[in-house]
Structures are given as structure tokens and as C-alpha cells.
Amino acid sequence: MNRRQLSQLAVFAAVSEHRSFRAAAKELLIAPSAVSHAISSLEDSLGVRLLARTTRSVAPTEEGSLLLERLRPALEEIGIALEAVNDTRGKPAGNLRVTAPRFASDILLAPRLGDFLNLYPDITLEIANEDGFTDIVKEGFDAGIRLEESLEADMIAVRISPNLTTVIAASPEYFERYPKPQHPRDLVHHRCIKRRFTNGSIYRWEFGKDGQELIVAVDGPLVVSEDRLALLAALNGAGLAYLFDMRVHTELSAGRLVRVLEDWCAPYPGPFVYYPSRRQMRPALRAFIDFFRYVERDAGGR
């Protein structure tokens, strides 16, 4: 492989990631025509078509996908080596992409993002909100944030939150019309605010008490895609909501929400940041993990 092919491979990886010649050119700070020329030259030298192009889309061919699968780790190692050079100057830098469910972004990340970015002004942080488990290597993320039950065995995981506890709650006005449930099975007689994940599935509410576990397929007239809307709907009397305790401390304390089935809602480990094992970790990712890592002795101040 000559040096020209190395630069062409970097262009190919950028086009594949963005599915766009123009977006790749913007990232690489070169002209779109230079991107097109680099891809054409690479395809000519290899004798295969790497990208399928139409007037509306660009996507890797089967051969392109195979090359990309082998290419990504090598480019990542190059990126890590360059970041390591930056680290010798004591300044983690560069783009950092993290996927996280919205509740984790709202509750755990958002309150501290200003401090993190002020501490590391050379890092550009991108947060993508997604519910399902994401293959961070395939999708080009540096790390992801998920609950422990969703983590793959080959990922390194670092806890970034204290224990979470589920809260089943509704407004006082709701309980003027409906009796409080005494057992999770009573929820079949209630208007519950359902949650649909991005994969299309409806979440079934989970409970546990004295070693007994129950999963209830609740029903109700409202389906939402994120818990902020569920909270607002519950405050307005739409029904019972299934929320995290960290989300609703203020509403419960003020009496705007009334909690039920508390004895069926045991605490469990909060979210973890997960990332693939690497010989070297990018300084920007190390800075992110160290900053948001949960340390139990600090729990009272966070």
C-alpha cells in the first residue's frame, strides 16, 4: 500500500460513515470533487466497486463493507496514536461520540456538561439519544451508556450512577377518580402511560419483591417514546407513569405526584458507560470516563 492509498482509505471511511460525499468533504476540509476523485482512484487501483451511488444515496457495496470492517480498527488505532500525542501536551482533544438513552442524558450528563466542556475545551462532544443497545464499533461511537442488563460481555463497563429505583406515580387528581393499586396485578384496571422503544416494542413494567419478580403488560390510552413526556402527562392526570426516582424527586416532594407500589420497586444498579477493549484508550474518552465515573463516597454531593 502506498501513501496515496492511505489517504484514499481515510476518505472512503468518511464517505461510508456519512453516506454522503459532501458531508465527508466537510469533515475532511477538502472539496467534494477531491472526495470523488479519491474514491474513483481507490476503486480503480483495487479493481472493485466500493460504493454504490445513486442520485439520492451512497452506501458501501458488499466488497466495500468487507474492506470497511477491516479498515475501521486500523484507522481507530491511528486516531488513538494521534490523540496520544495530544495527551502528552496534557490536553485531551478531538471529537468524542457517545450514544445514550435520553433519561441518562437528561439526568446524569446534562447537569454536568458545562463543567466537563469547560474543563476540556478542546473536546467536541456529540451525544446521540437512542434506547436500544448500540453496536458502538459498527456505528462509529467511542462509547455508549446503558443499564447493566443491556451490556455485551465483551465490553468494558464503568458505572456512572448510583442505584436507581422505579417510581410508579400519578397525580392526586388521578387518584380522586381511581383507587390506588395495592399489587402490580391491579394495574390492569388502571390507565397506564405506555412507553414505546425505538425498536418498536412496548415496555412491560417490571417489579420485584422478596425474590418474586413480575412483569406486567400494562394498558392505557397514551403511548410515548420518552419519559419526559410520560412525566408531564402524569402531572396532568393522564394516568400512571413508570419513571426513575432521580427524575421525580421534586414532584414527589411537592405532592404533585403520588407514589404507589413502592414495596414492589427495589433499587438496582444505575447506568454504565461501556466501550470496547483497546490497547490504548483515546485521551478524550479517558477524560469523559474519569469525569462522569460514579464514586460511592461522593454520592451525597452529586
N, C-alpha and C positions, 0 to 999 in steps of 0.2 A: 504494500500500500504506500502510495506517495503522499506528500503533504497536501497536495491539492485534494485528494480524495478525503482526507481527514476533515477538511473544511466543508466539503460537499456532504459528508455524512452528518455533520452538525446541522447543516441546512435541511437535510432530509428529515432529521429528528424533529426539528422545529415545525416544519410543514405538517408532519404526521400528528404532532400534538395539537396544533391549532386547527387542522383541517382547512387551512387557508394559506395561499401563497402570500397574500397581502399582510395577514397577521404575523406570519413568520418574518417577513421583511421588516415589519415594525419592531419586532422583538430584537432582531439581529442588527438593526440600524443599517440596513442596506436596501437598495432599490428592488422592487418586485421583479423587475427584469433580471436582476442578478440572481435572485432566488430561482427563477425559471431556468436560467442558463445552467446553474449549478446542478439542478435536478436532472436536466436533459443530459448534461455531460456525464454525470454519475451513471445514469441508466445506459448510456452508450458504452461506457467503459466496462460495465458489468454484463451487458448484453441481455438485460431483463427489464421489464416494466415494473417500477417500484410503486408508482402512484397511479390510481385510476382517477381520471379527471373528467368532469362534466362542466357544463356552464354554471352549475349551481353547487357543486360539491367536489371535494378532494378527499380521497381515502386510500390507505395503503392496499396494495394488491396482496395476494397470498405470499408472494415472494418478498414483498416489502414488509409485511407483518413479521415474517420469519427473520429478516435482517434486523428489524427494529427490536425484536425480542432479545437478540444477541448484542445489539448495539447499546441499549439503554444502560446496562451495568457499566460498560466501559466509559460512556460519557459521564455517568454519575461519579465514577472514580476520578475522572479528570476534574470535574467540578469540585469534588472534595479536596483534591490536591491544591487547587487554586484557592479554595476557601481556607485551607490550612496555612497558606502563605499570608492571607489576610489576618489570620488569627495570630500570627507572630507579631503583628502590629497591635494586638490587644483589642481589635475591633471586629467582632462578628458582623458579617455583611452579606448582602445579596438577597435574592428572592427566597421566601420561605412559604410553602404551600401546605395548608393544614385543612383536613376535612373533619367536620364535627357536626353532631346533631344540634339543632337550634337551641334547645334548652341549655346545653353545655356552653354554647357561645354566649347566650344571654346571662347565665348565672355565674359561670366560672371565668370566662375570658373577658367579656366586655367591661366589667368593673375595674380591670387592671391593665387594659390595653394601653391606656395613655402612659402609665408608668413604664411599661415594657418598651414601648416605642421611643420614649424619651431617653431611656437608659441605653437603647441600641438604635441610634438614629440612622445607621447605615443598613439596617434590615428593612426590607419591604415585605410585610406580612399579608398573605392572602388567605382568607378563611372561607371555605365553601360549606354551606349548610346542607347536609344530607342525613337521612335517617338510617338507611341500611348500611351494613358493613361494606366498606370500600376497599378494593384491592389497590392500595396506595402505590405499589410499584408499577402496576399496569397503567394507572390513571395519572401518574406523574406527581403524586403528592410526597412531601417529605415525611409527613406523619399524619395520624388520624386520632380522633378522640371518640371512645365508645365505652359502654358498660362492659364489665369483665366477661359476661356471658357471650358477648359478640366477638371476642378476640380470637384470632387464629393462633394455633400453638407455636408457629414459627416466628411470631412477632415478639419483640421486646416491649414490655408494658411498664409504665411508671404511673403511679397513682397521682391524681391532681385534685382530689376532692375528699372531704370527709364522707362518712356514711350518709346515704340518702334514705329517706323514709317516705313512703307513698302517703298521700293525703286524699281521702275521699270526702268531698265537701260540696255544699250548695249554699245558696243564700238563705237568710232567715225567712224571706218571703216564700221560698220554695217549700220550706217545711211547715208553713202555715196551710199548705194545700195537700202535702203528702206526709205520712208518718216516717219517722227516722228508721232506716233499715237496722235490724239487730244482728243480721247474719248476711254474708255475701250472697246467699241464695235469694234474699229478699230483693236484690237489685233487679230481678226480672219484672218486678212490679213498679219500677221507677223509670223516669225519663233520664237516661244517661247520655252524656255527651261523648260520642264515639270519636276515635282517632284513626285516621287512615294514613298508613305509611306510604312513602314514595314508591314502594314496590307494588302498591295496590291493596295490600292486606289490611284488614281492620284489627286493631289491637284488642286482645281479650284480656280483661283485667285479672291480675294475679294477686293472690292472697296467701298468707301463711300464718299458722298459729299452733303452738305446741307440737311441732313436727308435721302438722297436717297442711297440705297445700291444696288450694282450689284455684281453678281458672274459670272465669265466668264470661260467657259471650253476652255482653250487655246489649241493650237496645234503646233507641231513643230517636227523636226527630231531627237531631243535629249531628253532622259528621264534619270534623275539622282536620286540618293537616298539621297543626302545630299547637302547642299547649298555651301559648299566649292568648289565642282566640278562645280556647276552652275556658281559661280563667275569666276572661271578660264576659263570656256567655253565662258562666255560673254566677258571677256577680250580678247579672241582670235577670236571674231567676229562670234560666233556660233549662236547668237540670243539674244533676250530679256530675262533678268533674273528677278525673283521676289525675292528680298533679304531684309534683315533688315538693317536699316541705320547704326547701330553700326558696321556692318560688312564691309561697303564700304566707310567710310569717306575718307580714304586715296586715294582710286581710283577715287572718285568723285573730290576731291580737285586737284589731279594731272591731271585731264582731261582724264584719261584712260577709264573712263566710263561716259556716258552722260545720265542724268536722264530725264524721261518723265512722264506725267500724275501725276505730283506732287500734283496738286489740288484735285486729287481723292484718295490721300493716307493720311488719317487723323491719328494722333497718337492714341495709345491705350495702356492699362496697360501692362507692361513687365511681365516676368515670376515670378511665386511664388514658394517657396518651400512648399510642403504640407506633412502632417504627421497625423497619427490617434491620436485622443484624448486619453490621458493616465493619470492615477493618478499621475504617476511620469515620468518625461522625462529623458532619459539617458543623463548623463553629456556630452558625446561626441556629441550627437545631439544638445543639447543646445549650445555648443560651436560653432558648424557649423552654426546654425541659427543666432546666435548673430554676428558672424564674417561676414557673407555674407548678412545680412539684409540690405535692401536699406533704407537709411535715406535721405530725400529730401535735407536737409541743407548741406549734404556732396556731393551732386551731382556734383559740379564743380571739386571735387578732386578725383573722382573715374573713 
